[in-house]
Amino acid sequence: MKKLTLLCTRSQQDATLEKLRALKVVHIEHVQAPSSGKLEEARNHLLYVQRAQEVLRARPDTDPTGKDADQLVDAVWKLLETEKQLQEQLQGLKHEIERISPFGEFDPRDLKKLQAEGVYAKLYKLSLKEPCEIPDSVAIEEISRDKTDRYVFAVSREMFTLPAHEIRLPDRSLSRLQRHLEKTEKGLEETEAELQSYAGDKALVDKIADAAADKVTYLETQAGMGTDSAIVYLKGFYPADRESEIETAAAEYGWGLTFEDVTDEDEAPTLLRNPKWVKPIQAVLDVIGVVPGYKELDVSAIFLIFLSIFFAFLIGDAGYGLLFIGLTLFGKVKTKGNEAAQPGLNLLLIMSTCCVIFGGLTGNYFGIPTESLPAPLQAITNDFMTGLSTETGLRDPDVAANNIMFICFVIGAVHITIAHVWNFIRKINSVSCLSDLGWILSTWGLFFLVLEMVIGADAIPIPMMSKNILGGMVGSGALLILISLLAKKEFFGLVTLALDLINNFVDIISYVRLYAVGAASLAIAVAFNEMALGMGFKGLASLGAALILFLGHGLNIILCAMGILVHGIRLNTLEFSGHAGVEWGGIHYNPFKKKNETLNN
């Protein structure tokens, strides 16, 4: 990125902004906080349109009404106002009916006539647990009762008040309220039907919303420009390789320009340019709304590779993977021509393929026991991952669990090591690289310690698992980190070094979640399979068994998807990124352009 300052005359301002928007190059940095009457009006109009857009999107598609664009949003808003009034009216009527229904049907006008003749009538709710004293001058008639109260009609020739909860007299009788309620409900149905009739105009409302958003962006850019006498100017950032396009436009329109390199004080936006095979990960970054800082590493490729591996471990089922592949291919057919949908579908295709490979190696297909699988599927399983003994020819679940956990810890150590190797290469000409070299040594020393503590030294015998070697690796690593901190005079790091080593240990252990979640998924699948087998597959029982399998595996897939969001993304954005020094505090590169236009980057 490079930094731009662009100057033009006031008379050129609109033409300059139009041309700059057409270039789709400059990420604007406002010189002053945008503020103007027109801008506020445009923002309010955008909210107005977006509300109509939101309402129509929530409804099934219908045929377009052919209504004029200007009238369409107003018509939707009038219906929304009507719906709001009817909803409030409906709630009020329901409350009023609930309030007076214990007293049955009566006309409040009759009670008012009695009062005019000197007879006072009131409605009361009397507690059954705490009876109140009724004066001799007051006659009461019980209308109804429930478990805690009785509802009475009280009459007297004199003004009176009972020590109980008085029910305010309604304005209308119960029957009139119920008729009004039915009329209100019918009005709501008619309003909803009319709103539904506009659902076919979603595309038109989307265009109106895009135009309103473009106007807001334009006016924000205009109001955010600096002024100096007859000159107005703006500042922003642009990709260095697009500089010639700006120079050509400046020569044509007579702009004044200054180009500068980005400094550490600048909050430059981040533009990720990855090879085609890495682009699918952008779908995840967009969903979680993060981007590396401008000076930080672009870890997109590592993110994609390891998220795919994590997906395979967390799902762990080749059957589910094949199902995902089928759904993904169907989605690609249905969204053909929709470029925005392709990165996400491509990502799901990559991850599902990894899931099929892992599930095939571990012999996991919808939770079916490996011994019950067809011979070809058993043949492609991996002996180490399934705990197959070469001596007995039997599979030991405990051995398989230890082996999978071992692989998880290896993945964790490699993942963390990549982060520090990357930083070591970047800092090779600085003493800071010693710190990353130290973390690499300590990571592998702690890795072997994790194996010994979690799996056991005898479970997976490794020559390097010697306490002297482990201590030497961790100690050497800590010494290199210490030298780096002293050389950089980062004395606070000396205080936290012990805690940082403990955190490194914990980070490696945290990769066991790949095994734990996958094992839980398998256990759930097996449990539902056993429930279905318990019902049997004869007669009507087969329908119940099929329903159990469908709902059970559907629930398991949903839980697995949540596991990907919680664990798979976490290991990349926290554990790995913490070691790589990526804080995900970047600003998305968002050049001045119209909303529905694509970038040429």
URFEN-V998023 format. One line per field, one symbol per residue. phi: phi as a letter, one per 20 degrees, with the letter a starting at -180 (. if undefined). psi: psi as a letter, one per 40 degrees, with the letter a starting at -180 (. if undefined). A space follows every 10 residues. Layout:
phi: ???
psi: ???
//
This chain:
phi: .cdccdcbfg fegfffffff ffflceefdf fcffbaffff ffffffffff ffffffffdf fcffemffgf efffffffff ffffffffff fffffffffd gfemebdgff ffffffendd ccdcddffec fdedfffddc cfeabcfdcc dcddcbecfb befbfeefff ecffffffff ffffffffff fffffffeff dgffffffff ffffffffff fffefecble dcbccacbfg fdffffffff ffdmeeccdc ffdfffeffd decdggfegg fffffffemc bffgeefeeg ffgfffffff gfffemcfff ffffffffff ffffdgneff efgfffffff ffffffffff femdclmfgg fefgggfffe fefffdmfef eemdedgfff fffffgffff gfffgffggf ffffffdgec ffffffffff ffffffgfff gffeeofefc fcgffdffff ffffffffff fffffffele fffffegfff ffffffffff ffgfffffff ffffffffff fffffncdmf ffffffffff ffffffffff ffffffeffg feedgffffe medldfdffc ffafgeeeed d
psi: iihhhhiiid dedddddddd dddfdhhhhh dihhhidddd dddddddddd dddddddeii iaiideiidd dddddddddd dddddddddd ddddddddde deeahihddd ddddddeehh hihihhhddg iihhidehhi hhdiiaddii hihhiieihi higihhhhhi diiddddddd dddddddddd dddddddede eddddddddd dddddddddd dddeiiigbe hiiiiaiihd eedddddddd ddefihihhi ihideigiih hhhiideedd eddddddefi iiideiihfd dddddddddd dddddehddd dddddddddd ddddfhegdd eddddddddd dddddddddd defhhfehid deiiddddde ihddeefhhd ddeihhdddd dddddddddd dddddddddd ddddddedei eddddddddd dddddddddd dddddidedg hhdeghdddd dddddddddd dddddddefg dddddedddd ddddddddde eedddddddd dddddddddd dddddifhad dddddddddd dddddddddd dddddddddd ddecddddde fheffihhhg ihiideiiif .
//
